[in-house]
Amino acid sequence: MEPDVSIETGSMIRIAVLPVGGSIPHPRLRSYVEMLGRHTRIDLSSISSFYSEHQKSPFTHQPWETGSLRFKFMLGGAPPSAWEDFQSCRKILAVIGLCHCPASPDLDLVADQFATACKAYTSALAKRCFAFFPTDSQVRPRSALSICSEGLEEGDNKRENILLFPPSDQKTQEFHMLTMMQDLAASLLMEFEKWVLRAESAGTILKTPLDSQSSLGSEEVYSLGVDRMDHKDPLLEEEVKYRYYNVIQLYRRSYLQDNAQRVSTVSFELEAALKLARYLCR
């Protein structure tokens, strides 16, 4: 059960944010997290220079001018959910490490720790470790500004996910962070394309802890609601209410039947009710 759920929750990409390396002073950690937290939405129009179409995209009507990717940062990470395959929005799809270089002189050790931490997130499609304030002896890995213009040097594979944020003023640090988040968004978009193409070619069967082979929710309501979030539409409001009432009843019936002996769907029923209530209150 997640108390902060809303209709937009289903459109958010979950990213685990993990401190890595030596202990990060609290003011520094708060500063890094706040800088990262300013980028919960990345417009597709801003990532074109990072995006490469390696195969024909399955997203034939990609809204490059108006679309965006939304991120939800999970500080400290989150345990895996048994319902990840049923609701993909519950998956951790990227991992970001935060490293304070003055507290972590050995970046090879940081790279090993980050790789170990990432193993807990098997669904992650992209991994980045942001290393702030490196010393002169630590500048061998890629910096945030050079990632797009320089290739990896031979022997740097161990540190390929470590991106340095050299000492600079706040404005430059913000620009570095924006650049890195745009690069991450482009990487995720390309991974999603591969994901869809593999699913189309191999076929997929939906399985949940209830062994259900059909969705109890309505993704059309999540996408319609998010797409028209800023517009008052009485017809859409009635459609949202109708769909969510059906969803809530389906969850309730699933719990009342023999499935209740295995896994309870009460938390899903409550989340659906919260989403509807927050939508109507707006």
N, C-alpha and C positions, 0 to 999 in steps of 0.2 A: 504494500500500500504506500503510495507516494502522495503526501498531503498537498504538494504544490502543483498537481497536474492541472492541465487546461487543454483546450482543443489544440493549441499550438504544440503541445508536448510531442505529439506524433510526428511533427515535422522537424524536430530537433535532432541533431547528430551528437551523440554523447561522446565526450572526450575525457579520458582520465588524466588528471594533472597530478604528477608525483614529484615530490622533492627527491633529489638524487645526490649522492655524494656526501660530503661533510655537512654538518649542521648549518643551516641557513639562519642568520639572525632574523628575528621576527619582523623587524621593520623592513628588511630587504625582501623577505618572503611576501609580506603584504604588498609591497610595491610591485613585485613581479606578477603576483596574482591579479592585482588591479589593472596593470598594463595589459595582461592577457584578456581580462574580463571585458575590456572595451570592444572586443572583436567577436561578439556573439552572432553577428550577421555579416556575411561577406557577399557583396553583390557579384553576380556572375559576370557583369560587364567589366569588373576589375581584375579578372583572373585570366583573360585571354592570352596574355604573354607567357603564362605558366602552363597553359593547356595545350596538349598535343593529341590529336585524334589518330590513334594507332590503328584503329579499325573503324568501320562505319558505325557511328553511334546509334544505339537502339532508341535513344531519346530524340525522335525525329522532330519534335516541336519544342526544342530547348529554348526557354525564354531568356536569351542572352541579355536583352536590354532591361528587362523588368524583374527577372528571377534572382534568387539569392539562396545561399546555404546558411542554415541556422545552427549554431553550436550551443550545447549545454555542457559547461565545464564541471566535472566531478572532482573536486579537490580531495586528494587522498585516494581517488579511485572508487570503485564500487564492486561488491561481490557479484559474480555471474548470476543471472536469473534463469530459472528453469523454463521461463516463458519466452526466452529470446527469439526462438524460431517462430513463435506464434505472433509476437509483436516485435518487429525488428528494431523499433525505436528504443527498445530496452538494451540493445547491444552497445558495448563500448566499441566504437569504430575507429578510434585513434587514441594514441597515448602521447602525452607531452611531458617530458621531464624538465624540471627546473633545477639548475645547478649554480651555486655561487662559487666561482672559481677560486677566490682567495681561501676558501675553506676546503677546496678539493684540488691539491696540486697535481695529483696523478690522474690525468684525463683518461688514460687507458683503464684504470680501475673504475672510473665513473662509467665508461662505456660498458664494461662488464656488468656493473650493478644495474644499469638501465636495461640492458638486454635481459637480465634475469627477471627484473620487475615486469617487463613486457610479456614474459611467458605466461603470466596469469591472465592475459587478455588475448585469447586465441582468435577472437573475432576482429581484432584491430587490423585495419587496412593500411594505416600510416603511423609512423613512429618518428618523433623528433625530440631531441634533448637540447633545450636552450641553455647555453652556458654563458653567464654574465660576468663581466669584468675580468677577462683572462689576463694573465701576466704575459710578458714578452716570450717566456719559454713555452707558453701554451698555445701559440698562434698557428701551429701546424695544421689543425683541421680547418674546414671551410668556415668562413665568416658569413654572417647573415646577408651581407651585401654582395658577396661574390658567388653565392650559390647558383645564381642563374647564368653567370657569365663564364665560370671556370669549371672544368671537370675535376674529378677526384684524382689526386696524385696516387701513384702506385704505393701500396703499403698503408693507405689511409682507410682501408675497408673497415677496420675495427672501429674507427671513429666516424664512420660515414653518417651516422644519425646525430652527431654532436654538431650544433651550430653555434658559433661564437658571437656574442654581442660585445664588441670591444668597448672599453670605457669611453663615454661620450656624454653630451648633454641630454636632457630629458627628451627634447624634440627629436633628436637623432635616434634615440632608443625607441621611441614610439614608431618612427618610420621603419626601423628594423623589424619591429614586431608586426606591423601591418604587412610588410613584405613577406614575412615568414607565414603568416596566416593565410595570405592569398595563395602562396605556394602550396600550403597544406590543403586548402579548399580545392585547388585544381587537381592535386593528387587523389583526393577522395572522389571527386567527380569521375576521374578516369577509372578508378577502381570500381565504382558503381556500375559503369558501363560494362566492364569485364564481368562483373557479377551477374548482370542481367543477361548478357550473351551466353554465359555458361549455363544459367538456369534455363534459358530457352532451348539450348541444344540438348541438355541432359534431362530436362524435365524435373520437377520437384513435387514432393508429397508433403503436405503440411502435417506435422505431428506435434502434439503438445503433451503436457503431463496428463491431460484428460484423454489422450489418444484420439482427439478429434481430427477429422479430415476436412472440416469446413470451418470457415471463419465465423466467429460469433459477433465480430464488430463490423463496422462499415467504414472502410478507408475513404470512400467517396465523401462522407460527411467530414472527416478530418481535413481533406484537400480543399473541398468547397469552402469550408469555414475559414481556413487560413487564407485562401486566395482573395476572399471578399471581406476580410476582417475589418477594414476601414470604411465599409459601405453598409448603410442600413438597408436591408432588403427583407421586407415582411414575408415574402414567399420562402426565402432561404431560412428565415427563423422558424417558420412552421415545419419545413423539411427537416431541419436539425432536430427540433423537438420530437417529431415523429420517429426519426431514425434512432435517436437515443432512447426513447421510450421502448422501442423494440429491442434494442441492445440490452437494456437493463432487464427486461423480461426474460430474454434468452439466458443471460447470466444466472438469473434467479432460478429458472427451470433447470438449468444444468446442475446447480447446487442441490436442488430438491430431489433430483433423481439419484440413481445409484452411483453417479459420479462423485457424490459428496463423500463417499467412503474413501476416495483416493486423494483428490486435491480440491480444496475449497476455492470457489470463484467469487466469494464475498468481496474480496479486495478489489476485483475488477468491477463488480457492481457498484461499489462505493466510488471508485475512481470515475466511472462513467457518470454517476450522479453529480460529482463535483465538477466535472468538465461542463456538463450541461448548465449547472447553476452559475458557474463563472461566466459562461457565454451569455446567458440571459441577463445577468446583472450588468454587463457592459452595454 
